[in-house]
Amino acid sequence: MCVKDKLQEYLWINRNIEQLENELLVIESRVMKVTPTLSDLPKMKGYNDTLAENVGKMIELQNTINKNLNKLYGLKVEIETLINKLPTREQYLVRARYMEKKTWEQIAVEMRYSWPQVHRIHSNALRILEIKS
């Protein structure tokens, strides 16, 4: 995967992290929601087994999600480390373009550069990253 592809993946990595964290919250709320009911009725033999099975499945799912989160956090750190190798001006441009998904025009206005200058800085940043990665 080339440097530009890694940078473009950053936004999707963040979105996947958010989605997985939300899934974890839903699972945790379901686990916390499970409460025993008190009743005078005779107890079913299979009820506790089913409850234990469901909790076991939820824990498995949580572990799987946590593994995926760790992988995504690792990719995110890798990209951040890559960006930190750039000079400050190039860092700003790369973060604005790939992390904040700003348009070239927005970046040019914010940086007070012309559109072609912004593209030259971007090309230079990618060249530096290719060399340093």
Backbone bond lengths (Angstrom), bond angles and torsions (degrees), N, CA, C in turn:
res aa  C-N    CA-C-N  psi(-1)  N-CA   C-N-CA  omega(-1)  CA-C   N-CA-C  phi
1 M - - - 1.452 - - 1.532 107.82 -
2 C 1.339 116.68 127.24 1.459 119.70 -179.28 1.538 110.15 -77.93
3 V 1.311 115.12 168.20 1.464 121.56 -175.34 1.523 111.38 -59.42
4 K 1.310 117.14 -43.82 1.465 120.38 -178.06 1.535 110.65 -62.40
5 D 1.324 117.10 -39.78 1.472 120.67 177.77 1.525 111.00 -62.83
6 K 1.342 116.16 -41.25 1.466 119.74 178.06 1.522 110.59 -61.24
7 L 1.322 115.87 -43.85 1.466 120.06 -179.68 1.526 111.11 -63.41
8 Q 1.324 116.10 -40.05 1.462 119.98 -179.97 1.523 112.03 -68.24
9 E 1.318 117.60 -24.82 1.464 121.85 179.12 1.526 112.58 -75.10
10 Y 1.325 117.06 -17.50 1.468 121.18 -173.28 1.525 112.47 -55.07
11 L 1.315 117.06 -47.90 1.467 120.84 -179.01 1.520 110.75 -60.40
12 W 1.325 116.91 -42.95 1.467 120.45 -178.44 1.521 111.34 -70.61
13 I 1.309 116.83 -32.02 1.464 119.81 174.85 1.523 109.18 -61.90
14 N 1.338 116.32 -46.64 1.470 119.98 178.90 1.520 111.73 -60.94
15 R 1.310 116.67 -42.78 1.470 119.75 179.95 1.526 111.40 -64.98
16 N 1.322 116.98 -40.09 1.469 120.42 177.11 1.523 111.34 -65.16
17 I 1.325 116.58 -38.90 1.467 120.25 177.56 1.522 109.80 -61.24
18 E 1.330 116.68 -47.00 1.473 120.53 178.77 1.523 111.01 -58.55
19 Q 1.321 116.04 -44.52 1.459 120.95 -178.72 1.533 111.21 -62.93
20 L 1.315 116.68 -45.14 1.466 120.27 -179.81 1.530 111.56 -67.29
21 E 1.334 116.62 -37.91 1.467 119.28 177.22 1.526 110.86 -64.03
22 N 1.337 116.39 -38.10 1.469 119.81 176.55 1.526 111.06 -64.78
23 E 1.329 116.54 -40.67 1.469 120.21 177.26 1.526 110.54 -60.33
24 L 1.334 116.06 -41.78 1.466 119.81 178.11 1.525 111.23 -60.77
25 L 1.333 116.31 -41.97 1.468 120.00 178.92 1.521 111.24 -62.41
26 V 1.327 116.78 -41.14 1.466 120.99 179.12 1.524 109.89 -63.41
27 I 1.323 116.24 -45.56 1.469 120.35 -179.90 1.523 110.32 -61.81
28 E 1.331 116.28 -45.91 1.466 119.90 -179.43 1.521 111.38 -62.37
29 S 1.325 116.81 -38.93 1.469 118.76 179.47 1.527 110.57 -67.40
30 R 1.322 117.15 -34.23 1.469 119.92 177.45 1.525 111.20 -67.95
31 V 1.322 116.18 -39.55 1.463 119.81 179.04 1.521 109.71 -65.42
32 M 1.319 116.90 -41.56 1.462 120.71 -179.46 1.527 111.31 -69.48
33 K 1.326 116.20 -26.04 1.460 121.44 -176.61 1.531 112.02 -74.68
34 V 1.322 116.99 -22.83 1.463 121.09 -177.86 1.522 108.69 -69.10
35 T 1.323 115.03 114.59 1.466 120.11 179.37 1.513 108.98 -132.07
36 P 1.306 116.71 145.21 1.463 118.75 178.58 1.530 109.91 -72.80
37 T 1.313 115.70 147.35 1.459 120.24 176.21 1.515 108.30 -107.60
38 L 1.304 114.74 137.09 1.459 120.04 179.39 1.518 108.56 -95.22
39 S 1.306 115.03 133.60 1.454 119.17 -176.84 1.521 109.12 -154.28
40 D 1.323 114.95 156.05 1.461 120.23 175.85 1.527 111.52 -84.45
41 L 1.325 115.62 -8.56 1.461 119.73 -177.78 1.524 110.31 -71.70
42 P 1.323 116.51 153.02 1.470 119.46 177.23 1.531 110.23 -61.86
43 K 1.295 116.57 146.70 1.461 122.09 -177.28 1.526 110.24 -84.56
44 M 1.338 114.68 144.16 1.459 119.76 176.49 1.528 108.39 -85.50
45 K 1.307 116.15 141.96 1.460 120.20 -178.26 1.528 112.05 -67.07
46 G 1.321 117.78 -40.25 1.457 121.50 -173.67 1.513 114.65 -78.97
47 Y 1.314 119.29 -9.85 1.466 121.14 -174.27 1.526 111.99 -61.69
48 N 1.314 117.32 -50.33 1.465 120.07 -178.24 1.521 111.43 -65.07
49 D 1.340 116.41 -35.38 1.459 119.47 177.95 1.524 110.44 -63.78
50 T 1.325 117.04 -43.48 1.461 121.39 -179.90 1.522 110.20 -64.63
51 L 1.312 116.83 -42.85 1.459 120.96 178.75 1.522 110.25 -61.35
52 A 1.311 116.87 -46.07 1.465 121.02 179.43 1.526 110.63 -63.14
53 E 1.332 116.58 -39.87 1.467 120.67 177.60 1.516 110.82 -61.58
54 N 1.342 116.12 -47.01 1.463 120.48 -179.12 1.524 111.77 -62.75
55 V 1.310 116.87 -42.42 1.465 120.32 177.72 1.526 109.43 -64.09
56 G 1.328 116.98 -40.63 1.463 121.05 177.18 1.520 111.92 -60.87
57 K 1.332 116.47 -42.99 1.463 120.80 178.44 1.525 110.72 -65.00
58 M 1.327 116.36 -39.70 1.464 120.02 178.89 1.524 110.98 -64.42
59 I 1.320 116.47 -39.77 1.466 120.12 178.69 1.526 110.14 -65.78
60 E 1.336 116.97 -40.93 1.469 121.16 176.27 1.522 110.71 -59.43
61 L 1.335 115.30 -45.40 1.461 120.55 179.68 1.529 110.60 -63.30
62 Q 1.321 116.88 -41.27 1.462 120.64 177.08 1.525 110.76 -60.93
63 N 1.314 117.06 -42.71 1.465 120.75 179.28 1.526 111.39 -63.20
64 T 1.326 116.60 -41.71 1.465 121.13 178.21 1.523 110.46 -62.72
65 I 1.321 116.09 -46.00 1.466 120.37 179.60 1.527 110.16 -62.96
66 N 1.325 117.18 -41.59 1.470 120.33 178.91 1.528 111.62 -62.80
67 K 1.339 117.48 -37.93 1.468 120.50 176.76 1.528 110.11 -63.26
68 N 1.344 115.96 -44.32 1.465 119.82 178.28 1.526 111.00 -62.68
69 L 1.336 116.44 -41.50 1.464 120.41 178.20 1.524 110.99 -61.31
70 N 1.318 116.78 -44.35 1.468 120.11 179.23 1.522 111.36 -60.04
71 K 1.326 116.23 -40.59 1.467 120.94 178.34 1.531 110.17 -63.07
72 L 1.341 116.36 -45.48 1.465 120.48 -179.33 1.527 111.65 -66.25
73 Y 1.338 116.52 -40.60 1.466 119.47 177.21 1.525 110.29 -62.55
74 G 1.320 116.74 -37.45 1.460 120.77 177.38 1.523 111.77 -61.74
75 L 1.338 116.32 -44.11 1.468 120.56 177.61 1.525 110.86 -63.29
76 K 1.322 115.65 -40.50 1.467 120.76 -179.80 1.530 110.50 -62.96
77 V 1.319 116.70 -44.16 1.468 121.27 178.57 1.526 110.08 -63.70
78 E 1.322 116.52 -40.05 1.468 121.09 178.79 1.529 110.58 -60.00
79 I 1.323 116.76 -44.36 1.466 121.06 179.99 1.525 110.43 -67.66
80 E 1.337 117.25 -43.09 1.471 121.08 178.36 1.528 110.60 -60.40
81 T 1.315 116.89 -42.48 1.464 121.63 179.35 1.522 110.19 -62.45
82 L 1.313 115.78 -40.77 1.457 121.44 178.22 1.527 110.61 -61.62
83 I 1.324 116.55 -46.74 1.467 121.29 -178.46 1.527 110.90 -64.67
84 N 1.322 116.80 -36.72 1.467 120.35 -178.96 1.525 113.11 -66.55
85 K 1.318 118.07 -11.64 1.464 121.67 177.28 1.528 111.48 -79.13
86 L 1.321 116.78 -12.21 1.463 121.67 -176.98 1.525 111.79 -83.38
87 P 1.351 116.14 156.74 1.466 119.11 169.18 1.540 109.61 -63.13
88 T 1.310 116.76 159.77 1.463 122.64 -172.59 1.530 113.21 -55.37
89 R 1.321 116.93 -45.63 1.468 120.28 -177.94 1.526 110.75 -61.65
90 E 1.311 116.51 -44.36 1.457 120.95 -179.98 1.528 111.17 -67.91
91 Q 1.340 115.99 -36.53 1.471 119.70 176.08 1.525 110.27 -58.36
92 Y 1.327 115.57 -46.89 1.466 120.07 -178.84 1.528 110.44 -58.50
93 L 1.323 115.67 -47.05 1.463 120.27 -177.95 1.529 111.03 -63.50
94 V 1.309 117.07 -46.34 1.468 120.99 -178.05 1.525 110.71 -63.91
95 R 1.332 116.99 -42.65 1.469 119.95 178.42 1.533 110.87 -63.74
96 A 1.325 116.06 -42.90 1.468 119.55 -179.82 1.525 110.81 -63.48
97 R 1.304 116.41 -41.97 1.471 120.40 -176.04 1.533 112.91 -74.94
98 Y 1.316 116.79 -48.88 1.464 119.67 -170.71 1.523 114.37 -96.47
99 M 1.313 117.40 -28.96 1.463 119.00 -178.81 1.521 111.94 -94.10
100 E 1.333 115.30 -38.91 1.463 119.26 -179.07 1.527 112.23 -97.77
101 K 1.328 116.74 -6.67 1.471 123.88 178.44 1.533 112.50 54.89
102 K 1.329 116.22 42.05 1.462 120.58 177.73 1.523 109.13 -81.12
103 T 1.321 115.60 154.14 1.464 120.48 177.99 1.525 108.99 -77.14
104 W 1.331 114.91 163.20 1.462 119.51 178.11 1.526 110.46 -60.99
105 E 1.312 116.48 -37.04 1.463 120.81 -179.65 1.530 110.98 -64.72
106 Q 1.341 116.46 -44.28 1.469 119.95 178.39 1.524 110.84 -60.97
107 I 1.304 115.68 -43.27 1.468 120.29 -179.30 1.526 110.23 -64.15
108 A 1.328 116.84 -43.31 1.464 121.05 179.91 1.529 110.78 -60.06
109 V 1.328 116.88 -43.59 1.466 120.75 179.38 1.525 110.27 -64.51
110 E 1.332 116.79 -47.20 1.469 120.62 -178.73 1.526 112.28 -62.42
111 M 1.324 115.91 -39.19 1.463 119.62 -177.51 1.527 112.15 -85.63
112 R 1.324 116.16 -9.27 1.474 122.86 -177.92 1.538 111.38 60.80
113 Y 1.335 113.95 43.49 1.454 121.80 175.53 1.522 108.33 -123.30
114 S 1.324 115.25 162.88 1.468 118.39 174.69 1.526 108.59 -77.01
115 W 1.326 114.53 164.37 1.462 120.60 -179.89 1.533 111.31 -58.74
116 P 1.360 118.62 -46.98 1.477 118.68 178.43 1.536 113.11 -62.63
117 Q 1.342 116.78 -35.44 1.464 119.17 178.35 1.530 110.88 -63.45
118 V 1.323 115.94 -41.30 1.463 120.60 179.20 1.527 109.89 -60.81
119 H 1.317 117.01 -41.06 1.471 120.46 178.94 1.528 111.62 -66.92
120 R 1.319 116.62 -36.87 1.469 119.14 177.15 1.532 110.48 -65.37
121 I 1.329 116.04 -42.63 1.473 119.91 178.45 1.527 109.62 -62.66
122 H 1.330 116.41 -41.13 1.468 121.48 179.24 1.531 110.53 -62.17
123 S 1.325 116.12 -46.87 1.475 120.17 179.03 1.519 110.63 -60.35
124 N 1.325 115.71 -41.78 1.460 120.44 178.59 1.531 110.52 -63.20
125 A 1.326 117.05 -42.08 1.470 121.47 179.43 1.527 110.26 -61.34
126 L 1.323 117.18 -45.13 1.468 120.51 179.48 1.527 111.08 -63.64
127 R 1.328 115.97 -39.22 1.463 120.51 178.60 1.534 110.05 -62.56
128 I 1.331 116.32 -45.09 1.470 120.75 178.87 1.527 110.29 -60.91
129 L 1.321 116.47 -44.46 1.468 120.55 -178.53 1.521 111.97 -65.16
130 E 1.329 117.23 -37.78 1.469 120.49 178.02 1.528 110.12 -62.76
131 I 1.330 115.95 -39.92 1.464 120.41 -179.34 1.526 110.67 -69.10
132 K 1.339 116.86 -42.68 1.467 121.02 -173.95 1.521 113.84 -82.99
133 S 1.326 117.35 -11.36 1.477 117.79 -178.57 1.513 111.97 -94.61
